[in-house]
Amino acid sequence: MTEITITPITGEAIAPFLPALAALRIKIFRDFPYLYDGDLHYEQSYLQTYLNAPRAAVILARADEKIIGACTCLPLAHETPNIQKPFVDASADLTSIFYFGESLLDHAYRGRGIGVKFFEAREAHAKSFGDDYDLATFCAVNRPADHPRRPPGYTPLDKFWTSRGYRRHDNLTCRMSWRDLGEPAETEKTLTFWCRPL
């Protein structure tokens, strides 16, 4: 069986991997529930955030030398205002929260515990700064149960996230816009946050 390695990278070390990460985001986020019709130029520009933000990290999953998955994290204080807004509105201390961005994994490698390792690696990275952060959070897009592109037998990841100690907070939501597959223009989506103490 091919050996799979999980490697955190930070700072300038992220730069050589940006094209592969951009391509991976476009590929994985085409699936339900995101249905994202991605653009390579935008993706590489977006991923610069992780190259430039202090204390940000990208966790790479590789099969031999091939990148088969990745996840990201950074202090919430370095995220965009729309991501910060629900916490600002709740009078939370942004400087004490670590935000987990995308989690991407090639279909062929799912079911091998890599998703657990992604969470463990991000949590460990946040904890590596001592007591600076006491909360981890991420958000997930809301799609109706009767969405026409929902695949038969689709199971959301709620049980997995709950098993990792995360709790859904319906009072914490943000909005993002992107173009869905087959749609002519971007539309706004609502995403709900999940949190757990570090």
C-alpha positions as CSV (number, residue, x, y, z in Angstrom):
1,M,0.0,0.0,0.0
2,T,1.2,3.5,-0.8
3,E,2.6,5.3,2.2
4,I,0.7,8.5,3.1
5,T,2.5,11.3,4.9
6,I,0.9,14.3,6.6
7,T,3.1,17.3,6.7
8,P,2.5,20.8,8.1
9,I,4.1,23.6,6.2
10,T,4.3,27.3,7.0
11,G,5.5,30.7,5.6
12,E,7.5,30.7,2.4
13,A,7.6,26.9,2.3
14,I,3.9,27.0,1.2
15,A,4.7,28.9,-2.1
16,P,5.8,26.0,-4.3
17,F,2.6,24.1,-3.5
18,L,0.1,26.9,-4.4
19,P,-0.6,25.7,-7.9
20,A,-1.3,22.1,-6.8
21,L,-3.5,23.4,-3.9
22,A,-5.4,25.7,-6.2
23,A,-6.1,22.8,-8.6
24,L,-7.2,20.6,-5.7
25,R,-9.6,23.2,-4.4
26,I,-11.2,23.5,-7.8
27,K,-11.5,19.7,-8.1
28,I,-12.9,18.9,-4.7
29,F,-15.2,21.9,-4.3
30,R,-17.0,21.0,-7.5
31,D,-18.7,18.3,-5.4
32,F,-21.9,18.8,-3.3
33,P,-22.4,20.7,-1.0
34,Y,-20.1,23.4,-2.4
35,L,-20.8,23.0,-6.2
36,Y,-18.1,25.6,-6.7
37,D,-17.2,26.6,-10.3
38,G,-13.6,27.6,-9.6
39,D,-11.1,29.8,-11.3
40,L,-7.4,28.9,-11.1
41,H,-6.2,32.5,-11.1
42,Y,-8.5,33.4,-8.3
43,E,-7.6,30.3,-6.3
44,Q,-3.8,31.1,-6.4
45,S,-4.5,34.6,-5.3
46,Y,-6.8,33.5,-2.5
47,L,-4.2,31.0,-1.2
48,Q,-1.6,33.7,-0.8
49,T,-3.4,34.4,2.5
50,Y,-1.8,31.3,4.0
51,L,1.6,32.3,2.6
52,N,1.4,35.8,4.1
53,A,-0.6,35.5,7.4
54,P,1.4,35.1,10.6
55,R,1.0,31.6,12.2
56,A,-0.9,30.2,9.2
57,A,-0.3,26.6,8.1
58,V,-1.1,24.3,5.3
59,I,-1.2,20.6,6.1
60,L,-0.3,18.4,3.1
61,A,-1.3,14.8,2.6
62,R,0.9,13.1,0.1
63,A,0.9,9.6,-1.4
64,D,4.6,9.2,-2.2
65,E,5.2,12.7,-3.7
66,K,1.8,13.2,-5.1
67,I,-0.4,15.7,-3.2
68,I,-3.7,13.9,-2.5
69,G,-5.1,16.3,0.1
70,A,-4.6,19.4,2.1
71,C,-6.2,21.5,4.9
72,T,-5.5,25.0,6.1
73,C,-5.6,27.1,9.3
74,L,-4.8,30.5,10.6
75,P,-5.6,32.9,13.4
76,L,-9.1,34.3,13.0
77,A,-7.7,37.8,13.4
78,H,-6.1,37.3,10.0
79,E,-9.2,36.2,8.2
80,T,-11.5,38.3,6.0
81,P,-14.1,40.6,7.7
82,N,-17.0,38.4,6.6
83,I,-15.5,35.4,8.4
84,Q,-14.8,37.5,11.5
85,K,-18.2,39.2,11.6
86,P,-20.3,36.7,13.6
87,F,-17.6,36.6,16.3
88,V,-17.3,40.4,16.3
89,D,-21.1,40.6,16.6
90,A,-20.9,38.1,19.5
91,S,-18.2,40.3,21.2
92,A,-15.8,37.4,21.1
93,D,-12.0,38.0,21.3
94,L,-10.8,37.3,17.8
95,T,-7.2,37.0,19.0
96,S,-8.0,33.9,21.0
97,I,-9.6,32.0,18.1
98,F,-8.0,29.8,15.5
99,Y,-9.9,29.3,12.2
100,F,-9.7,26.1,10.2
101,G,-10.2,26.7,6.5
102,E,-10.7,24.1,3.7
103,S,-10.2,20.4,4.1
104,L,-9.6,18.7,0.8
105,L,-9.0,15.0,0.0
106,D,-9.0,13.1,-3.2
107,H,-11.9,10.6,-3.3
108,A,-9.6,7.6,-3.8
109,Y,-8.0,8.2,-0.4
110,R,-11.1,8.7,1.7
111,G,-12.0,6.4,4.5
112,R,-8.3,6.0,5.7
113,G,-8.4,8.3,8.7
114,I,-6.8,11.2,6.9
115,G,-9.6,13.6,7.9
116,V,-8.9,12.8,11.5
117,K,-5.2,13.5,11.0
118,F,-6.1,16.8,9.4
119,F,-8.0,17.9,12.4
120,E,-5.3,16.6,14.8
121,A,-2.6,18.5,12.9
122,R,-4.5,21.8,12.8
123,E,-5.4,21.5,16.5
124,A,-1.7,20.7,17.3
125,H,-0.6,23.7,15.3
126,A,-2.9,26.1,17.1
127,K,-1.8,24.6,20.5
128,S,1.9,25.1,19.5
129,F,1.4,28.8,20.4
130,G,0.9,28.0,24.1
131,D,-2.2,29.5,25.6
132,D,-2.7,32.2,22.9
133,Y,-5.7,30.4,21.5
134,D,-8.6,28.7,23.4
135,L,-11.1,28.0,20.6
136,A,-11.0,26.3,17.2
137,T,-13.7,27.0,14.6
138,F,-14.6,26.3,11.0
139,C,-17.7,26.9,8.9
140,A,-19.8,24.7,6.5
141,V,-22.2,25.7,3.8
142,N,-25.9,25.3,4.3
143,R,-27.8,23.5,1.5
144,P,-31.4,22.4,1.6
145,A,-32.2,18.7,2.0
146,D,-34.1,18.8,-1.3
147,H,-31.3,20.6,-3.3
148,P,-31.5,19.3,-6.9
149,R,-27.8,18.5,-7.0
150,R,-27.7,16.6,-3.7
151,P,-26.4,13.1,-4.5
152,P,-28.5,10.0,-3.6
153,G,-27.3,8.7,-0.2
154,Y,-25.3,11.9,0.6
155,T,-24.3,12.0,4.2
156,P,-23.1,15.3,5.8
157,L,-20.1,15.3,8.0
158,D,-22.0,16.4,11.1
159,K,-21.4,13.1,13.0
160,F,-17.7,13.2,12.2
161,W,-17.3,16.8,13.4
162,T,-19.3,16.0,16.5
163,S,-17.1,13.0,17.3
164,R,-14.1,15.4,17.1
165,G,-15.7,17.5,19.9
166,Y,-17.1,20.3,17.6
167,R,-20.5,21.7,18.2
168,R,-22.7,23.5,15.6
169,H,-23.6,27.1,16.6
170,D,-26.7,28.2,14.6
171,N,-26.2,31.7,16.0
172,L,-22.8,32.1,14.3
173,T,-23.2,32.4,10.5
174,C,-21.4,34.2,7.7
175,R,-22.0,34.8,4.0
176,M,-19.8,34.0,1.0
177,S,-20.5,34.3,-2.7
178,W,-19.4,32.0,-5.5
179,R,-20.7,30.7,-8.8
180,D,-22.4,27.3,-8.6
181,L,-21.9,24.8,-11.3
182,G,-24.2,25.6,-14.2
183,E,-25.2,29.0,-12.9
184,P,-24.5,32.3,-14.8
185,A,-23.4,34.4,-11.8
186,E,-22.3,34.3,-8.2
187,T,-24.9,33.9,-5.5
188,E,-24.6,34.5,-1.8
189,K,-24.5,31.4,0.5
190,T,-24.9,31.1,4.3
191,L,-22.3,29.1,6.2
192,T,-22.7,28.0,9.9
193,F,-19.8,27.7,12.3
194,W,-18.7,24.8,14.4
195,C,-16.5,25.3,17.5
196,R,-14.6,23.5,20.1
197,P,-12.3,24.5,23.0
198,L,-8.6,23.9,22.3
